Amino acid sequence: MDVAFDGLPPDPFAGDPYDPALSLDEAGAEEHEELTEEEREEVVADLADLAVYQALLEHRGIRGILVDCADCGEQHFHEWNLLRSSLQQLLDEGQMRPHEPAFDPDPAHYVTWEYCRGYADAALSDD
């Protein structure tokens, strides 16, 4: 299952021989370890779950996932397509590119992964 990177903004320096980021690639190019088979399976499962969550919640006005970042202590808002593209990139390249934060997001339009899981469990249960 391939997902286009349409959720990510285009690189404004793509193809530019004077791209200032090129020096970063040369100087400190880090080798990223490939995902283990277990990690790959988890990302594939997350992509499948994300598709279900989006199908169930998008028409209700939910625009994506809210993540409480342990590193910076702030909330990050990921629209459905951006998160899908990031997960696909993790699967393909073993890392996620940095991206611009959502502009002035309304927290009422985002829910946590746990909320999505609970909502899906309730909506899809046989009861």
N, C-alpha and C positions, 0 to 999 in steps of 0.2 A: 504494500500500500504506500504509494508515493504521494506526498502532498507538496504542492508548489509553495514557494516562499512568498506568496502573494500577501501574506499577513505582515511581512517585514518591509520596512521602507527601503527603497533602492539605495545603493551605495552612490553618493554624489560624486565620488572620485573613480568610479568604475572605468577602467581602461586609460586612466590618466597617468602618463609616465612620471608626473611630478606629484603624485599622491603622497602627502606627508606621512601617511601610515606605512608606506613601503619600508621606510627605515626601521620601523618597529618590528616588522616581519624579519628583517635581516639580522638585527642586533640581538633580539631576545626571543627568537622563535622557540616556543616551547613545544615539545612533543607531547601530544595528548594521548594518553593510553586509550586503547580501544575498549569499548564496553564489553563486559563479560557477557556470556550467553544469558545469564540470569538478569543482568541489567537491561539487556536488549528486550527480553521478554516483558520486563516491567514497563519499559517505555511503550512497547506495542500495546500492552494492556491499557496503559494510560491513554493512548490515542483512541482506542476503542471506547473506553469509558467517556472520554471527552466528546466523542460523536453522539453518544447517548444523551449526555447531559445537555449538550447544545440543542438536540432535537426536542428534549423535554422542556427546556427553560427559555430558549431564545424567544419563542412566540409570547412568552409571559413578560417580556421586557428585560430579561437578564442578558447583559452584554458580554459577560465573561466571568472569570475567576479572580477572586481576591486572595492574595497571599500575604501573610504576616512574615516579613523578612527578619530572620534571626540575626543576619549580619549587620543590617543598618537600623533595625528596630522600627522600620516604617512599613506601611502597607503598599503593596504593588498590585496594580490593576492590569489584568491580562485579558484582552478581548479574545473571543473564541479563535479567530483565524491566526492571531499572533501566537497564542499558546500552541496551537496545532503546528504552526510552522517551526516554532522553537523546538518542540518535541521531535519533529521529523528531522530537524537539523542535528539534534543530539543523536538520533538514531543513525543518521548518515555520516556525520563527521566526528562524533564522540564529544562534542562540546556545543554550547549554545552561544551565538553571537550576542554581544550586548545590544540593547535596543533602547530607543527613547521611551521614557515613561508616558503613560496616557496623559493627554492634556486635559486638565481640569475634570477628572472623572467624577461622576456622581456615585458615591458609595452604595446608594440604594439600587443601582443597576448591576452590582457584582455580588457574588456569593462565594463562600469557601468551597474547597473541594469536598470537605466533609458534608456540607449542606447538600451539595449535588448528589453525593453518594446516598445520603438518607432520603432525599427526594426521589431519586430513581428507585431505590428499594421499595418505598411506599407506593409509588406510581405503578410499578411493574409487578407488585405482589399479587398473588392469586386471591387475596381476601376481598 
